[in-house]
Structure formats: C-alpha cells, structure tokens
C-alpha cells in the first residue's frame, strides 16, 4: 500500500488515461500538455513538429552544471578499461531534436525570454578527441541537413526518422573506417 500511495500514477490505466486525455485536449482544444511545445513551422512544411520542455530546459544548463571535465574523465576511464579488454571505444554523443532544430523553438518556449544557447556537444567532442578518445560529432551534419529541410526525427517523438538513422550510420561508418581500421 505504501508503494501504491507513493506511485499513484504509475499504473497502466493511469498512463493510458493521461495519454488519451492529452490526445483529446490536442485534437479538440488544440492544447498541448505543458511538457510539450510546437516548433515554429518550416517555410516549406507547415505541419507541426513537437519538442519537449525537459530537453529544451537542459539546453540552458551551464558548462558547470554539465561538468564536462568529469564527463571526459569518466569516458576516458571507460575507454581505458575497454582497451584492457581488447575493445575499442567510439563515442557518439546524440544531439536532441531541440538542439538540431533550435532556431525553430518559438520565442514563447524560451526560458526567461532568453534564446536557447548553442549545444555543448561540439565542445564535448573536441575535448574527447584532445584526450585521444575517438568521437563522432553528428550535430553539425544534422543541423546542415535540418536547415535544408530534412526530417531527422519523428515529428511527434524524440526518436530518429529513417533519414536520421541513415545520416548517423553513414557518419559512424566513415569514422570506423578512418580510426578503427586494423
């Protein structure tokens, strides 16, 4: 009973009900739940694309919040451990949809009327590479593709579309050929 009290919304029925109500609110009232926002439409395609507030919020985290030095140190430890096992590590930081399409985040979704800052993924990749840790940066290519109208993520989800998967696979394969070949 203590678990039921502490997690009252974790039942399958509660989850299904929340999803159903969110859908009804969107279809009937054109209201999105507070944890979701609609990106500004692309000029060539006015269909809505949804973003998530929690991911947008993370864009505002400072370098100190993220502690990239500790992240790089930890990845270095993992790389060293794997190397001792005869395994090579390739790090592929995955950019969020909100980072890729950041120019389309509407001003109404900005925090404190401040434009979302640029991603820290390029800095992370540079730091990893400076430590000799192979890393692939998907963000620049994803942003370039997105600017030309490519849909790299599902419109209503955080997951990659077939195009997003293809682009990532091509970049990762190229890096493996260049840095991991025997």
ABEGO torsion letter per residue (X at the ends): XAAAAABAAABAAAAAAAAAAAAAAAAAAGBBBAABBBBBBBAABABBBBBBAAAAAAAABBAAAAGAAAAAAAAAAAAAAAAAAGBBBBBBBBBBAAAAAAAABBAAABBGGBBBBBBAAAAAAAAAAAAGBBBBBAAAAAAAAAAAGBBABBAABABBBAAAAAAAAAAAAAAAAAAABX
